[in-house]
Amino acid sequence: MRALFRNARIIGRRFRLVHVDFAGKIIEVSTFRSRDGQNSFGTIDQDVLRRDFTINALYYSPEKEQIIDYVGGYHDVVEGRIRALVPLETTFDEDPVRMIRAAKYAAITHFELSSKLRSKIKKSADGLAGCSPSRMTEEVLKILASGNSAVIFEQAKQLGIFPYMLIEIGRRIERRRSLWSSMILSLSGIDGEICSQPEAIPRARLISALVEPFLSIEKSAVGDRSEFYKELFAQTKRLLHPITPPNNDVHEAIKVMMLKNGITPPPKPRRRRRRPQQETK
């Protein structure tokens, strides 16, 4: 695959993927996989059995300009429904993140989740507690950058999985229900920006839109700007639990929020150069 694409690099440990730099965007390319193992190559009819939902198990042949459908996914698209491909008894045990994807697909496509699928997600929601912080971070950041974060989180709340995606924010909302409306309003604003401009919005802006409704940022309350900044950083990190975006993005998000509220962020502290140690005789 690397021989076919320039500017490509291989990533992944569990299963190797190829990232192709195409016109400034990263295209993730994979071979067909078998269900026999995590890193086993397979055929297209084996690969289809690994998919989570039928609408996500459609293939396209650019040479023949044909959709290839092994599982009735095209019919489900026409009917506007989301149907699990793996049996409901095991699908979320195999991969709890499939519950988040179900919420995303339902929110973006406006397709119907069957009553059995909805019920299974609600019963299995606590399975998301076992997801690694890195994987949950990836999923949440994708949602924030999608331009549909407000409707996706609304769907996630209805399915009972939102409190496991952003645990601390979920706790704050449970104690004060009005915070949910404030968060959705903030995210709707950033969603509108994403959909109205071609340039990607920095992650810092996305993070600030998510957490600002839960923070108290008032110009009149600011004393020592450096201490205020440190406190905002600590609060933001707690709010984002269990996701762990890069600290640099969190720092930039705090600057965005401070400037928005008419507060000049403190200057970045200079790093002290270490003096070379003198050799002792």
N, C-alpha and C positions, 0 to 999 in steps of 0.2 A: 504493500500500500504506500509505503514511503517512496518507492520508486515511481509511483504514478503521480504523486503530488509534490510540488516544490514547497519550500517553507513549511514542512510538516515535522511534527515531533511525536514520539510515542509516549503516552502517559499511562498510569494505572498499574496497580499491583494485582488486584483480584482478577481483573480482566483488562487486557491491553486495548487501548483506544488510540486513535491517531487524531491529533489536533491540526487542522489545516488553516493557515492564515490566508483568508480570501477577502481581498478588498477591505482590509481593516477589521474584519470579523473573524471569529474563530468558529470553524465548522467542525463538529465532532463526528468522526467517521468510525464505524465499527464493521467488523465482519459478521456474518451470521453466526449465531451461537447455538449450541446444543444444551438441552436441559440436564445432560449427564454430569456436567461439572461446571465450576465457576469459570474455567479458562479453556473450555473445549470448543473448537470450531464445529460448525454444523451446517445444515442445509436450510433453505428458506422455510420448508415445511416443518423443520424442527425448531427454528428460531421463533416462529409464530406462537408456539405453545408457551413461550417464556413471557409473553406480553400480559399486561395486567387487565386491560379492558378491550373489548372487541373493536371499538372505534380507534384504538391505538395499535391495532394489529393489521393495518392495511399497508400494502406495498405498492409502489408505483414503478413501472418500467418506462424510463424515458425514451428508450429505443422504439418500443411498440406503442407508447403513449396509452398504456392500459393500467387500470387499477387491479391489483391481484388480491383476492379476498378468500381466505381459507375458512373463516369463522363467522361469516354473516355480518361483518362489521359495516359493510356498505349499507345494508338494509337497516341497521341500527342508526346510522347517520340520517338516512331518509326519514325514519320514524322518530328521530329526535330522542333517543334513549341511550343510557349508559349501562352496559351490561358487563359484569365481571367475567373474565375469560377463565381464570383459575377458580376452582370450586370455592364457595364462600366459607366452607369449613376450614380452609387452610390458607387462603390468599393473604390475609392480614397477619397471620402467624409467620408466613414466609418473609413478608416485607411490610411492616406497619406504615411506611411512607406512602403506600398505595392509597391510604385513606386521604392523605393530603392531595394526591393527584386526582382522586375522585371529586373532591371539593372544587379543585381548580377547573376540571373539565365541565362540571355542572354549572359553575358560575359563569364561565366564559362562553360556553355554547348555548346555555339555557336549556340543555337537554335534561330529561327526567332521570332521576335515580329511582330504581325500583324500591318498593317498600321493604323488601327483604334486604337489599343492599344498604339502605339507610339504617335499618335496624341493626344489621351486623356491624356497621361502622360505629354506631353509638355504643354497642356492647363491647367493642374492641378498642375504644379510644385510648384507654390507659396503656395500651401496647406501645404508644408513641413515647412513653416515658423512658423506654429502653433505647431509643435512638441516640446515636452519638451526637454530641454538640456540633461537630463539623458538618454532619449531614443535615441536621436541622437548620444550621446557619445557611447552608446552600439553598435549601428549599425556601426559607423565609425571604432571603435576599432576592431570589428569583421572583417571588410573588410581589415584592415591593417594586421591582423593576418592570413588572408586566404591563402596567397601565390599567390593571384591573384589581388592584390590591383590596380596595374597599369591598367589592362584591365577593371576592374570594374569601376574605375574612368573615363576611356576613354568612356565607355558606358554611364555613368551618365552624362558626358559632352554633348554627342550627344543628349541625351534625355532632356537636359536643367535643370536637377535637381542638378547638382554639386554645383552651386552657393548658393543653399539653405542648402546644407549639411555642407559646410565649408565657411561661409559667408565672412570672412576677407580674406582668401586665394583666394576666387573667385574674390574679389575686386582687389587684387594685380595683379592677372593674367589679369584682364580686362585692367588694366593700362599698363601692360608690358607683352605682349603675350609670349615672349620667356621663361618666368618663368614656363609655363605649361610643356614645353619639359624638363626643368631641373628637375621638380618635378617627372614627369613620369620616367625619367632615374634613379632618386634616388630610387623610389619605385620599379622599375624593379630589381634593385640590391638586395633589401631586400627580394623581392619575390623569387629570385633565391636561397637565403640563406635558406629561410623557406622550400622550396621544396627539398633542397639537404641534409638537416639534420633532424634527428628525434626529437631533443630537441627543446622545445618551445623557441622562441626568446623573451627576455624581452620586455615589452611594451615600456620601455624607448628607445630602439633601433628603434622600429616602429615609435614612435613619432618623433625622431630625423631625420629619413629618410623622413618624411613628411614635416617638417618645415625648415630643414637646407637650402634648395635652396632659401628661402626667407630671410635669415639672412646674415649679413655681419660679418664674423668671421675671422679676420686677426690678426696674431700674432703681426705684427708691430704696429697695432692700439691699443694694450692693454696697458693701463697705470696701474691704480689700479685694480687688478684682482677682488677684492670684488665688486667694483662698476660695472665693466664690467659684472660680473656674474648676478648682480641684474638687469641690463638693459636687458640682454639676457632673463632672466626669465620673465620680464614684456612684452617684445616683443613676446615671445613664447605664453604666455597666450592670448595676443591680436590676434595672428595668428590663434589660435585654436578655437576662437569663432565661433559657439556657444557651441562646445563640451567642457566638463569639466572633463578631466581625473584627477586622483588623483595628488595632488601637488607633492607628492614624486616621481611619475613617470616623471613629468615635470622636477624636479630637476635633476634626474638621466639622463634624455635626454640631458640636458644642459652640464652635465659632459662629456657625450659621445661625443658631438660635440666639446667641448673645447679640449679634449684629441686628437681627430682625427686631429685637426688643430695645434697640438703641443703646446697647452696652458695648463698648470697645473691648475686645478680648485683650488680656495681658500679653506683653511681648513674650515670644518664645525664649525660655531660658537658654543661655549659652552654656555649651558643654565645657567644663574645665579640662584643660589639657593636663595630662599626667606628666609630672616631671620624671625624667629617667632616674632610676635609683642609682645612687653612687655605690660603686663596689667597695666593700670593706676589706681592708688589708688584714 
